[in-house]
Every structure is written in C-alpha cells, then in structure tokens.
Amino acid sequence: MDEAQRQLIQAIHDSPPRTVFVAAGAGSRALADLLGVAGASRTLLEALIPYAADSFDEFLSRAPEQYVSAGTGRMMAGRSLARAHHLRELETYPLVGLACTATIVTDRPKRGEHRAHVATWSPGCLVSHTLYLEKGARDRAGEEDLVSRLILDALAEACGVAVRPPLPTGPGDSLSVEQVDYAAVAGQLRASEIDWFGIQPDGALSRETPPAAVLSGSFNPLHTGHTELAEVAGALLGVPVAFEVSAVNVDKPPLEPELLLDRLSQFAGRWPVVAGNAPTFVAKSRLYPGATFVVGFDTAARIIQPRYYDDSEANMLAALTEMRDRGNRFLVAGREGEDGRFRELGDLAIPEGFSELFQPIPSRLFRNDVSSTEIRAALKAEAAAQNRAEG
C-alpha cells in the first residue's frame, strides 16, 4: 500500500458513513487495505465474500441472470445497504452499501472480457462504475490491484472524500460511471411536483408504470412479517408486490425526504418499493389504478368504517365505489387482536355490493402477529439496558 492509498483510507475511516462491503471475483485487496489502516471499525460494519454460486444466490435472495453485470453489482450494493440498515438498529450514522462483482485473470484462459462492476448505494444516491480491463496488460495481481483501487475510490466518493489519487488505468482500459439521484426525486415528491416514484431492486427509478400490487406501511422497521406477507401475496396474485412508504399519512406530519429515503433503503437490492403522497386508500387508488392493496385485518376494518370518512356512510360507499370502478381490490391477511382472538376477513361486515372488492389470505398460508411497534419497543428497551450496563 503506497502513502496516497493509506491517506485515502484514513480519510474514509475519519468520515461519518459506515458500510457493509460485499465482493465476488475481485476486491479482496480493498478489504485487506481497509483493515490495514487503523480505524477500520469506524467504517466497516461487515464484509462478505460470497464466492460460490450458492452463497452468492443466498446473499441476493435470487440467482441473477448474470453474476458479473452492472445490474447485479447494483443489487449487491442494495442488499449491502439494507444489511447495514439492519445492523445499525437505533443508531443514526450515515450508511453506504458497497459491492463489487468482477471477472479477472485466472489460471485458465477466458474468452470474455475482463471487467469489474463496482457500486455504492446510499439512501440518497446510487453510483455504478463499470471497468473493462485490457486483456493481457496485467497479471492477476495487477488486475486485482486496479479493481481494489476502484472500490476504495468509489467508497471514498460516497463518504464525501474530495481529494482522491487518480486511478492507474491504462490506454486500453475503459471506465464509465452512472448515477441515480434519489434525493432529487424525494425532494420533488416533498414539493408535490410528482405524486409518486418507485425504486426497483437494481436501483432503477420507475415513474410511469404503477405497481400491480402494493403493501403500504410505515416500515419502522421492516420485519419478517412484512416480507413474508409480500411473498405469500405475490404467489397468490401472480405478480410482484411493491412495498409503499407513504410520505404523507393521516394524522401525522409528512415524512422529511431524508427520513423517507432512510425508510426506502430497507428494501434496496431485493424488493420493489414506491413512495407516494396519498394518505388514504382512495387517494392511493388514483396513484395506482388497478392495483391490489395487500392489507391486514385492522386496516381492512378501517376501510369500511364511516368514521374514517367524516362519519359519513355515503362518503364511505362513494370511496369504495370509486376504488372498485378503478379496478382496485384488497387482499386481506388475518390478525390477532389484543384479546388474543385471531380475526380474518370473514369476521368483517362488508357493505352489500362490495364483497368482490375484498379477498382473504387464508391463515394456513400466512399468519404473523409481530408488529413494528413491538419491535421498536424491544429495541429501545435493549438499548436502554445496554446504556445502563455501560454507565
């Protein structure tokens, strides 16, 4: 490691963000260099090297179409960001998901190009680097060195390090960079310049085609009850379920863009997610016409209660009619109440003429009674106990 690299890594360690780093095919030297400079615990939350295909697939929760591609690199960075969010729990430091997937010189000839795809995904921005290396210009150690330097440069940029040594690329190498600015669209949503936007598992923004199925919530935090429900609903409907984080909620102040982006980052790399300005389901139906809304029993009960429509049964029936005519419907999961009784769609008195608007999820397919509120309370209690122990 030369002095310029050492200073770069020290600047990374001295910056606020922390990262989960995942690399396959190349990049191990970047990890060694990060660990070789004092202060790595201020940067690295976790590092993974899923080299075998089964390990790679498990990390992504899917088998990618190509193991070495820009899209796969972005999904890896997204999963790293979501993992970092999970590891952070109640703390508030900035997060970066860092990933590399590469194919470089091995002990057998390769017909394809030698290349590396390096991505950094933070809540507000995704940056994807694609490096094609000139074949025959370097041995494996030389290609590993260049890819690792690119990884450190990308991480330094994501950490706000302005002064970085130039990459030692040659005339036969090619480096391109693409960026997706989530902070900009979140600002547009906050200013009501747009009504919704979506982020795909590979980080691509979606603005035109509404999702076919939507699971809305605050997701503070996201937990297995949410993801299991989405999986079951998707299997029943035959379409992917997109999570929706509402930027505007009834009886709550609007989410600030920074908080909204932080919530969205929990889904990075695995699930499609949307953010919208619709506080009620009738308003959501205008944003996502034809979508099926995946809801729990308690939410379904509120949808058919006049008190949520200015205490007007006529307003409630008008809203149900509007949603039905727009092609929306509700897929309802059961829920255990405070009295310990498990209630399902059949326990609700659906207004006459609207039974086809609601469809049950049988309890044999899904039942999970954990709530985000309970998880937050448990995390706070654990943090308080730890603070008392340390004090």
DOKOL-53157 format. One line per 4 residues: their letters; for each residue x, y, z of N, C-alpha, C. Coordinates in steps of 0.05 Angstrom, whole numbers, plus 5000, padded with zeros to 4 digits. Each point is the difference from the previous one (the first is absolute). Layout:
<sites>
A> X:Y:Z:X:Y:Z:X:Y:Z  ...
</sites>
This chain:
<sites>
MDEA> 5017:4976:5000:4983:5024:5000:5018:5025:5000  4996:5018:4980:5016:5024:5000:4988:5021:5018  5015:5022:5004:4991:5020:5019:4974:5014:4991  4996:5004:4974:4976:5012:4991:4975:4983:5007
QRQL> 5003:4974:4996:4978:4982:5007:4995:5000:5030  5021:5001:5016:4997:5000:5029:4985:5025:5009  5007:5023:4988:4987:5025:5007:4970:4999:4992  4995:4988:4976:4972:4998:4991:4984:4983:5020
IQAI> 5011:4978:5008:4985:4982:5018:4997:5013:5028  5020:5015:5008:4997:5015:5026:4978:5020:4998  4997:5013:4977:4979:5020:4996:4973:4986:5001  4998:4976:4988:4975:4984:5001:4993:4993:5029
HDSP> 5020:4991:5015:4995:4993:5028:4992:5024:5017  5010:5024:4993:4993:5024:5015:4974:5012:4992  4987:4990:4979:4974:5010:4991:4977:4986:5015  4976:5012:5001:4978:4988:5016:4989:4974:4990
PRTV> 4997:4996:4973:4985:4976:4991:5013:4974:5008  4983:4980:5003:5009:4972:5004:4988:4982:4978  5014:4978:4995:4993:4985:4977:4999:4970:5005  4984:4986:4985:5002:4971:4996:5012:4996:4973
FVAA> 5021:4984:4998:5015:4997:4975:4997:4971:4991  4992:4995:4975:4998:4973:4989:5015:5000:4974  5016:4979:4995:5016:4998:4976:5001:4971:4990  4999:4997:4974:5002:4974:4988:5017:5002:4975
GAGS> 5020:4983:4997:5017:5000:4976:5025:5017:5002  4999:5021:5015:5023:5018:5005:4992:5019:5023  5020:5014:5011:4994:5020:5020:5010:4993:5028  5012:4976:5003:5009:4992:5027:5023:5018:5009
RALA> 5015:5011:4981:5022:5018:5009:4989:5026:5012  4977:5010:4989:4988:5024:5011:4992:4995:5029  4989:4976:5006:4993:4993:5028:5025:4999:5017  5021:4987:4990:5025:4998:5016:5011:5028:5005
DLLG> 4999:5018:4980:5011:5027:5004:4983:5015:5020  4973:4998:4999:4983:5013:5019:5007:4991:5029  5004:4974:5003:5006:4990:5026:5029:5006:5009  5017:5006:4980:5028:5005:5006:5006:5028:5010
VAGA> 4980:5018:5000:5004:5027:5010:4983:5003:5025  5011:5011:5021:4987:5002:5026:4974:5016:4997  4979:4990:5013:4974:5014:4999:4980:4986:4984  5005:4975:4990:4982:4986:4983:4973:4995:5013
SRTL> 4999:4998:5027:4975:4995:5014:4981:5024:4997  5011:5023:4993:4982:5023:4995:4988:5000:4972  5009:4982:4983:4991:4999:4972:4985:4974:4995  5011:4977:5006:4988:4975:4993:4981:4989:5021
LEAL> 4975:4996:4992:4982:4985:5017:5003:4970:4996  5005:4993:4975:5001:4972:4993:5012:4998:4972  5014:4978:4994:5011:4994:4974:4994:4971:4992  4991:4996:4976:4993:4974:4990:5013:4994:4973
IPYA> 5008:4975:4996:5011:4992:4974:4985:4975:4992  4977:5002:4987:4984:4977:4991:5011:4989:4974  5020:4983:5002:5014:4991:4976:4985:4978:4985  4990:4980:5015:4985:4979:4987:4972:5010:4991
ADSF> 4990:4988:4979:4974:5008:4988:4978:4999:5021  4999:4978:5016:4979:4997:5020:5001:5023:5021  5025:5007:5008:5003:5022:5019:4991:5026:4987  5008:5005:4975:4992:5024:4986:4970:5002:4998
DEFL> 4987:4978:4992:4971:5000:4997:4986:5005:5027  5011:4988:5021:4988:5004:5026:5002:5030:5009  5022:5012:4994:5004:5028:5008:4979:5018:4985  4997:4995:4974:4981:5016:4984:4971:4991:5004
SRAP> 4996:4977:5012:4973:4988:5002:4988:4993:4973  5018:4996:4981:4992:4992:4972:5025:4992:4985  4996:4986:4978:5022:4994:4982:5000:5021:4978  5020:5017:4997:4999:5021:4979:5003:4988:4972
EQYV> 4990:5016:4981:5003:4991:4972:5029:4998:4992  5016:5019:5010:5029:5000:4996:5013:5006:5027  5020:4985:5007:5014:5005:5025:5018:5024:4999  5011:5006:4976:5017:5023:4997:4987:5019:4980
SAGT> 4985:5019:5011:4986:5020:4984:4995:5025:5017  4995:5022:4986:4994:5025:5015:4976:4997:5017  4979:4988:4990:4975:4996:5015:5004:4984:5025  5016:4978:4998:5006:4983:5023:5016:5016:5020
GRMM> 5020:5015:4991:5015:5017:5018:4983:5019:5016  4980:5012:4986:4983:5019:5014:4982:4986:5020  4990:4976:4993:4984:4985:5020:5016:4992:5024  5026:4992:4995:5017:4993:5022:5004:5024:5019
AGRS> 5004:5024:4988:5004:5024:5016:4974:5006:5016  4977:4995:4987:4975:5005:5014:4996:4981:5023  5006:4974:4996:4998:4981:5022:5019:5008:5023  5024:5010:4992:5019:5009:5020:4989:5023:5016
LARA> 4987:5019:4987:4988:5023:5013:4978:4991:5019  4982:4982:4991:4979:4990:5017:5011:4985:5024  5021:4985:4995:5013:4986:5023:5012:5020:5020  5012:5021:4990:5011:5020:5017:4978:5014:5016
HHLR> 4977:5005:4988:4978:5011:5014:4991:4982:5023  4999:4974:4994:4993:4981:5021:5020:5000:5023  5025:5001:4994:5021:4999:5020:5001:5025:5017  4991:5023:4988:5002:5026:5014:4979:5001:5022
ELET> 4977:4988:4997:4978:5000:5020:4993:5029:5007  5004:5009:5025:4990:5026:5008:5021:5022:4997  5024:4994:4992:5020:5021:4996:4995:5016:4975  5014:5022:4997:4993:5019:4979:5022:5007:4980
YPLV> 5022:4986:5000:5022:5007:4981:4991:4994:4971  5012:5015:4981:4994:4995:4972:5009:4972:4990  4987:4990:4980:5005:4973:4990:5007:5000:4970  5017:4981:4993:5007:4996:4972:5001:4969:4995
GLAC> 4987:4991:4980:5003:4972:4991:5021:5000:4978  5021:4983:5003:5023:4999:4981:5002:4972:4989  5002:4998:4973:5001:4974:4988:5018:5000:4975  5011:4976:4995:5015:4995:4976:4995:4972:4990
TATI> 4994:4997:4974:5000:4974:4987:5017:5002:4976  5019:4981:4997:5021:5003:4979:5008:4973:4989  5012:5001:4977:5013:4977:4988:5027:5009:4989  5022:4990:5012:5027:5008:4993:5016:4976:4993
VTDR> 5026:5004:4997:5018:4978:4992:4998:4977:5019  4998:4975:4989:5001:4976:5016:5021:4982:4989  5000:4975:5010:5020:4980:4991:4991:4986:4974  4979:5010:4988:4991:4989:4974:4992:5023:4982
PKRG> 5003:4997:4974:4993:5021:4981:4971:5007:5001  4993:5026:4997:4972:5009:5000:4995:5012:4972  4978:4991:4988:4992:5012:4974:4987:5027:5004  4987:5004:5022:4986:5025:5004:5019:5022:5009
EHRA> 4988:5024:5003:5016:5024:5008:5005:4998:5030  5023:5011:5008:5006:5003:5028:4987:5027:5009  4983:4998:5021:4984:5024:5007:4993:4999:5030  4993:5023:5010:4991:5002:5028:4977:5020:5001
HVAT> 4981:4994:5016:4977:5018:5005:5000:5007:5030  5005:5025:5006:5001:5009:5027:4978:5020:5005  4985:4997:5022:4978:5018:5005:5000:5009:5030  4991:5024:5004:4995:5010:5027:4971:5010:5001
WSPG> 4985:4991:5020:4972:5007:5002:4996:5012:5028  4995:5025:5001:4992:5013:5025:4971:5008:4998  4986:5007:5021:4971:5006:4998:4994:5021:4979  5017:5019:4996:4994:5022:4981:5012:4997:4972
CLVS> 5017:4980:4996:5014:4999:4974:5011:4972:4995  4999:4992:4975:5012:4975:4991:5020:5007:4978  5025:4991:5003:5021:5005:4980:5011:4973:4991  5000:4996:4974:5009:4974:4989:5024:5005:4981
HTLY> 5022:4986:5005:5024:5002:4984:5004:4974:4984  5006:5002:4975:5006:4977:4983:5028:5004:4988  5017:4980:5007:5028:5001:4991:5006:4976:4982  5008:5006:4975:5010:4979:4982:5030:5002:5000
LEKG> 5013:4978:5006:5030:4999:5001:5011:4989:4974  5022:5012:4991:5013:4990:4976:5011:4972:5005  4991:4981:4985:5010:4972:5004:5029:4998:4992  5015:4987:5018:5029:4996:4995:5017:5022:5010
ARDR> 4989:5022:5008:5016:5023:5009:5011:4996:5028  4987:4983:5017:5007:4996:5028:4997:4970:5007  5015:4992:5020:4995:4974:5011:4977:5002:5020  4993:4978:5014:4977:5000:5018:5005:5020:5023
AGEE> 5024:5001:5010:5005:5019:5022:4996:5029:4991  5008:5005:4975:4997:5027:4989:4971:5008:4996  4984:4981:4990:4971:5005:4996:4986:5003:5027  5007:4983:5019:4989:5002:5027:5006:5027:5013
DLVS> 5025:5009:4995:5008:5026:5012:4983:5023:4989  4995:5000:4973:4985:5021:4988:4971:4999:5009  4988:4976:5000:4972:4998:5009:4997:5009:5029  5019:4992:5017:4998:5008:5028:5004:5030:5004
RLIL> 5017:5012:4984:5002:5029:5001:4974:5014:4991  4987:4988:4980:4974:5011:4992:4980:4998:5022  4999:4978:5014:4982:4996:5023:5005:5021:5021  5025:5005:5007:5006:5020:5021:4993:5028:4991
DALA> 5005:5005:4974:4993:5027:4989:4970:5004:5001  4985:4979:4993:4970:5003:5000:4990:5004:5029  5012:4985:5019:4991:5004:5028:5008:5027:5010  5024:5010:4993:5008:5026:5009:4982:5022:4989
EACG> 4992:4997:4975:4981:5019:4988:4973:5000:5015  4990:4976:5006:4975:4998:5015:5002:5011:5028  5024:5000:5011:5004:5010:5027:5006:5030:5000  5000:5013:4976:5005:5028:4998:5029:5008:5001
VAVR> 5018:4981:4994:5029:5007:4999:5006:5013:4973  5007:5025:5001:5004:5015:4975:5026:4995:4986  5022:4997:5015:5026:4997:4989:5007:4970:4998  5002:4990:4976:5005:4971:4996:5021:4997:4978
PPLP> 5019:4982:5004:5020:4995:4979:4988:4990:4975  5011:5007:4976:4990:4990:4975:5003:4970:4998  4981:4987:4986:5001:4971:4996:5021:4994:4978  5016:4980:5004:5022:4993:4981:4989:4984:4976
TGPG> 4981:5011:4986:4989:4986:4976:5019:5005:4977  5000:4981:4981:5016:5002:4976:4984:5008:4976  5013:5005:4977:4986:5008:4976:4981:4979:4989  5004:4975:5007:4982:4979:4991:4977:4993:5019
DSLS> 4999:5014:5022:4979:4996:5020:4977:5020:4994  4976:4993:5010:4977:5017:4996:4984:5001:5026  4995:5025:5010:4985:5004:5025:4976:5018:4995  4977:4992:5007:4976:5016:4998:4985:5001:5026
VEQV> 4985:5022:5005:4986:5004:5025:4972:5009:4995  4981:4988:5014:4972:5007:4999:4990:5007:5028  4981:5018:5002:4990:5009:5026:4970:5003:5000  4987:4992:5022:4972:5004:5004:4996:5017:5025
DYAA> 4987:5023:4997:4997:5019:5022:4973:4997:5013  4998:4984:5022:4975:4996:5014:4992:5025:5016  5020:5014:5010:4994:5024:5015:4985:5021:4984  5007:5002:4974:4986:5019:4983:4971:4994:4997
VAGQ> 4993:4974:4994:4972:4993:4996:4985:5001:5027  5013:4994:5022:4987:5003:5026:4993:5029:5006  5018:5018:4991:4994:5029:5003:4977:5008:4982  4998:4989:4976:4978:5006:4983:4973:4990:5012
LRAS> 5001:4976:5012:4976:4990:5013:4992:5018:5023  5019:5009:5016:4994:5017:5023:4988:5027:4991  5009:5009:4976:4989:5026:4990:4975:4996:4983  4990:4975:4999:4975:4993:4985:5004:5005:4970
EIDW> 5024:4999:4991:5005:5002:4971:4995:4973:4986  5002:4978:5015:4991:4974:4991:4983:4987:5021  4984:4980:4993:4983:4987:5020:5011:4975:5011  5018:4987:4985:5012:4975:5010:5025:4994:4983
FGIQ> 5017:4983:5011:5023:4989:4985:5006:4972:5012  5013:4984:4984:5007:4973:5009:5030:4995:4996  5010:4980:5015:5028:4992:4998:4999:4969:4996  5012:4990:4978:5001:4972:4995:5023:4987:5015
PDGA> 5001:4973:5003:5021:4987:5014:5028:5006:4989  5002:5006:4974:5026:5007:4989:5006:5030:5002  4983:5015:5014:5005:5028:5004:4987:5019:4980  4989:4989:4978:4988:5017:4980:4975:5014:5011
LSRE> 4997:5025:4992:4977:5016:5007:4976:4992:4982  4977:4998:5011:4975:4997:4984:4981:5022:5006  4990:5012:4979:4983:5024:5003:4974:4998:4984  4998:4980:4982:4978:5000:4981:4980:4977:5005
TPPA> 5010:4975:5004:4982:4977:5002:4995:4994:5030  4975:5004:5009:4994:4994:5028:5003:4970:5006  5006:4993:5025:5002:4972:5007:4973:4986:4999  5000:4974:4995:4976:4985:4999:4989:4991:5027
AVLS> 5018:5000:5020:4992:4993:5027:5016:5016:5019  4988:5010:5022:5013:5019:5018:4995:4992:5029  5021:5000:5016:4998:4995:5028:5010:5026:5014  4982:5015:5011:5006:5026:5012:5006:4998:5030
GSFN> 5017:5018:5010:5005:5001:5028:5021:5020:5007  5006:5003:5026:5021:5018:5008:5027:4986:5000  5000:4973:5004:5024:4984:4999:5022:5011:5018  4992:5005:5025:5019:5011:5019:5002:4982:5025
PLHT> 5015:4977:4997:5015:4992:4976:4986:4979:4983  5012:4994:4977:4992:4977:4984:5006:4975:5015  4982:4980:5000:5005:4975:5014:4989:4976:4983  5005:4976:5010:4994:4976:4985:4970:4998:4995
GHTE> 4983:5011:5018:4972:4999:4995:4992:5014:4974  5013:5023:4995:4995:5014:4975:5009:4984:4976  5025:4990:5001:5011:4987:4977:4987:4973:4994  4992:4986:5021:4986:4975:4996:4972:5005:4989
LAEV> 4987:5021:5009:4974:5007:4989:5002:5007:4970  5021:5015:4993:5004:5007:4972:5005:4975:4983  5015:4981:5010:5006:4976:4985:4975:4983:4996  4983:4997:5021:4976:4985:4997:4980:5014:4981
AGAL> 4997:5026:5003:4982:5015:4983:5009:4999:4971  5026:5002:4995:5010:4999:4973:4995:4973:4987  5002:4978:5016:4994:4973:4990:4971:4997:4993  4982:5011:5017:4971:4999:4995:4992:5016:4976
LGVP> 5012:5023:4997:4992:5019:4978:5015:4994:4974  5023:4987:5002:5016:4995:4976:5014:5025:4989  5004:5020:5018:5015:5024:4992:5017:5008:5023  5022:5015:4995:5017:5010:5022:4984:5020:5017
VAFE> 5005:4999:5026:4988:5020:5018:5020:5022:5006  4992:5024:4995:5018:5023:5007:4992:5011:5027  5019:5005:5016:4995:5014:5026:4996:5029:4994  4983:5013:5016:4996:5029:4998:5005:5014:5026
VSAV> 5018:5019:5001:5004:5017:5023:4985:5026:4994  4980:5006:5015:4984:5024:4995:5015:5025:5011  5005:5019:4983:5013:5024:5009:4981:5018:5016  4974:4996:4994:4979:5016:5014:4981:4980:5013
NVDK> 4995:5003:5026:4983:4982:5014:4978:5015:5015  4977:4987:5004:4978:5012:5015:5009:5005:5029  4995:5024:5010:5005:5007:5028:5030:4999:5008  5017:5000:4980:5029:5001:5005:5013:5021:4982
PPLE> 5022:5013:5009:5013:5019:4983:5013:4985:4977  5004:5014:4977:5013:4987:4977:5029:4991:5007  5008:4978:4988:5028:4992:5004:5019:5018:4986  5021:5009:5013:5020:5016:4987:5015:4982:4980
PELL> 5010:5011:4978:5014:4984:4980:5021:4982:5011  5016:5010:5019:5022:4983:5011:4989:4976:5014  4979:5003:5016:4988:4977:5014:4986:4981:4980  4987:5011:4980:4987:4984:4980:5021:4982:4986
LDRL> 5022:5012:4992:5021:4985:4986:5012:4979:5018  5003:5006:5025:5010:4980:5019:4981:4976:5002  4974:5005:5001:4981:4978:5001:5001:4984:4974  5002:5013:4978:5001:4986:4974:5025:4983:4997
SQFA> 5022:5007:5013:5025:4985:4998:4998:4972:5011  4980:4995:5017:4997:4973:5011:4993:4979:4979  4990:5009:4977:4991:4982:4979:5020:4997:4977  5022:5015:5002:5020:5002:4978:5011:4973:4992
GRWP> 5001:4995:4975:5012:4976:4989:4983:4976:4999  4977:5000:5013:4983:4976:5001:4971:5005:4991  4988:5021:5011:4971:5004:4995:4995:5026:4985  4980:5000:4982:4991:5025:4989:4986:5016:5021
VVAG> 5005:5027:5000:4988:5016:5021:4991:5027:4987  4978:5011:5009:4990:5025:4990:4996:5019:5023  5001:5026:4994:4993:5021:5020:4979:5018:4987  4979:5006:5015:4979:5016:4988:4989:5021:5020
NAPT> 4985:5018:4989:4988:5022:5016:4971:4995:5006  4991:4975:4999:4971:4994:5005:4997:4990:5028  4985:5014:5017:4997:4992:5028:4978:4979:5005  4981:4997:4981:4978:4982:5003:5000:4980:4977
FVAK> 4985:4978:5003:4999:4980:4979:4985:5010:4975  4980:5017:5004:4987:5010:4976:5019:5019:4984  5017:5014:5015:5020:5017:4987:5021:4982:4987  5008:4978:5013:5019:4982:4989:4990:4987:4974
SRLY> 4974:4995:4999:4988:4987:4977:5003:5018:4975  5001:5027:5005:5004:5018:4978:5028:5000:4990  5019:4995:5018:5028:4997:4992:5006:4974:4987  4987:4978:5010:5006:4973:4991:4974:4987:4991
PGAT> 4989:5009:4978:4975:4989:4990:5004:4970:4993  4980:4984:5007:5001:4972:4994:5016:4983:5019  5014:5013:5019:5017:4985:5019:4984:4985:5021  5011:4978:5009:4989:4986:5023:5015:5009:5024
FVVG> 4986:5009:5021:5012:5010:5025:5001:4977:5020  5023:4993:5009:5004:4978:5020:4998:5013:5028  4981:4992:5015:4995:5013:5026:4996:4979:5022  5002:5009:5025:4993:4983:5022:4971:5004:5009
FDTA> 4991:4984:5018:4972:5001:5009:4993:5027:5011  5017:5011:5017:4993:5026:5012:4997:5022:4979  5017:5000:4980:4997:5020:4979:4974:4996:4984  4994:4975:4994:4975:4994:4985:4976:5009:5016
ARII> 5001:4996:5026:4978:5009:5017:4996:5030:4998  5022:5015:4999:4998:5029:4999:4989:5009:4973  5006:4985:4978:4992:5008:4974:4969:5000:4997  4986:4984:5016:4971:4998:4998:4986:5013:5024
QPRY> 5014:5018:5015:4988:5014:5022:4995:5029:4993  4974:5009:5001:4994:5028:4992:5015:5021:5016  5009:4994:5024:5014:5020:5016:5026:5009:4987  5010:4984:4982:5025:5008:4986:4993:5016:4974
YDDS> 4974:5006:4996:4991:5015:4977:4983:5023:5010  5010:5015:5020:4985:5022:5012:4973:4990:5011  5000:4976:5012:4976:4989:5011:4976:4999:4981  5007:4995:4974:4979:5000:4980:5000:4973:4986
EANM> 4978:4985:5002:4998:4974:4986:4999:5005:4970  4988:5022:4992:4999:5006:4971:5028:5005:4989  5017:5014:5015:5027:5004:4991:5016:4974:4998  4995:4983:5020:5014:4974:5000:4991:4984:4975
LAAL> 4975:4998:4995:4990:4985:4977:5010:5012:4973  5002:5026:5000:5010:5013:4975:5029:4993:4996  5016:5000:5022:5028:4993:4998:5003:4971:4991  4985:4981:5011:5001:4972:4992:4993:4997:4971
TEMR> 4979:5015:4992:4991:4999:4972:5022:5010:4981  5013:5022:5008:5021:5011:4983:5023:4980:4997  5008:4987:5022:5022:4981:4999:4993:4976:4984  4975:4990:5003:4991:4977:4985:4999:5006:4970
DRGN> 4990:5024:4993:4998:5007:4972:5027:5005:4987  5020:5006:5016:5027:5005:4990:5015:4974:4997  4988:4978:5009:5013:4974:4997:5017:4991:5023  4999:5015:5022:5015:4993:5024:4985:4979:5016
RFLV> 5015:4985:5016:4988:4982:5020:5019:4996:5023  4990:4986:5021:5016:4996:5024:5004:4971:5006  5024:4993:5006:5007:4973:5008:5006:5001:5030  4984:4986:5017:5000:5005:5029:5012:4977:5015
AGRE> 5020:5006:5017:5012:4980:5018:4987:5002:5027  4997:4978:5014:4989:5000:5027:5020:5012:5020  4989:5005:5024:5016:5013:5020:4989:4993:5028  5019:4995:5018:4991:4995:5028:4996:5026:5015
GEDG> 4977:5003:5013:4993:5024:5014:5012:5000:5028  4996:5022:5014:5010:5002:5028:4987:4980:5018  4977:4990:4993:4986:4980:5016:5010:4972:4994  5019:4997:4982:5011:4974:4994:4985:4985:4978
RFRE> 4979:5012:4990:4984:4986:4980:5010:5007:4972  5003:4980:4983:5010:5004:4973:4976:5005:4982  5000:5023:4987:4977:5009:4983:5009:5000:4971  4981:4992:4983:5005:4999:4971:4978:5015:4985
LGDL> 5002:5001:4974:4981:5016:4984:4971:4992:5005  4995:4974:5005:4973:4991:5005:4987:5012:5025  5017:5011:5018:4989:5013:5024:4991:5029:4995  5004:5010:4976:4992:5027:4994:4973:5001:4985
AIPE> 4984:5020:5006:4974:5004:4987:5005:5018:4975  5006:4987:4978:5006:5015:4976:4974:5012:4989  4999:5026:4994:4975:5013:4989:4990:4985:4976  4974:4998:4998:4987:4986:4978:5009:5011:4973
GFSE> 5007:4982:4982:5008:5008:4973:5030:5003:4997  5016:4996:5022:5028:5004:4998:5017:4976:5009  4987:4977:5002:5014:4976:5008:5023:4993:4981  4996:5005:4974:5021:4993:4981:5024:5019:5001
LFQP> 4997:5021:5016:5023:5019:5003:5021:4988:5019  4992:4981:5016:5018:4989:5021:5004:4970:4996  5025:4991:5003:5007:4972:4998:5017:4992:5023  4995:4977:5013:5015:4992:5024:5027:4987:4992
IPSR> 5019:5002:5019:5024:4983:4999:4995:4979:5022  4997:4975:4994:4995:4980:5020:5022:4999:5021  4992:4996:5025:5020:4999:5022:5019:4977:4996  4992:4979:4986:5019:4977:4996:5023:5009:4982
LFRN> 4996:5021:4985:5022:5010:4982:5016:5022:5014  4988:5016:5017:5014:5021:5013:4988:5007:5027  5017:5001:5020:4993:5010:5026:5025:5009:5014  5002:5026:5006:5023:5011:5014:4989:5024:5016
DVSS> 5002:4998:5026:4988:5020:5018:5020:5020:5011  5024:5000:4990:5020:5019:5009:4994:5027:4988  5004:5022:5015:4995:5027:4989:5026:5016:5002  5001:5021:4983:5023:5018:5001:5002:5014:5026
TEIR> 4976:5007:5012:5000:5014:5025:5013:4983:5022  4994:4974:5000:5011:4982:5020:5031:4998:4996  5008:4999:4975:5029:4998:4994:5014:5025:5009  4989:5024:4995:5012:5025:5008:5002:5001:5031
AALK> 4979:4991:5013:5001:5000:5030:5022:4982:5010  5003:4977:4988:5020:4981:5009:5028:5011:4995  5004:5013:4977:5026:5011:4994:5007:5023:5019  4980:5016:5007:5005:5022:5019:5006:4989:5027
AEAA> 4986:4980:5008:5005:4988:5027:5028:4988:5001  5008:4986:4978:5027:4989:4998:5021:5021:5001  4996:5022:4985:5020:5022:5000:5002:5013:5028  4977:5004:5013:5000:5011:5027:5015:4983:5020
AQNR> 4996:4973:4998:5013:4981:5018:5030:5001:4995  5008:5002:4974:5028:5001:4994:5013:5026:5011  4985:5022:4997:5011:5026:5011:5003:4999:5030  4981:4987:5013:5003:4998:5029:5024:4982:5008
AEG> 5004:4979:4984:5022:4982:5006:5027:5014:4996  5001:5016:4978:5025:5015:4994:5004:5023:5019  4978:5011:5011:5003:5023:5018:5008:4991:5028
</sites>
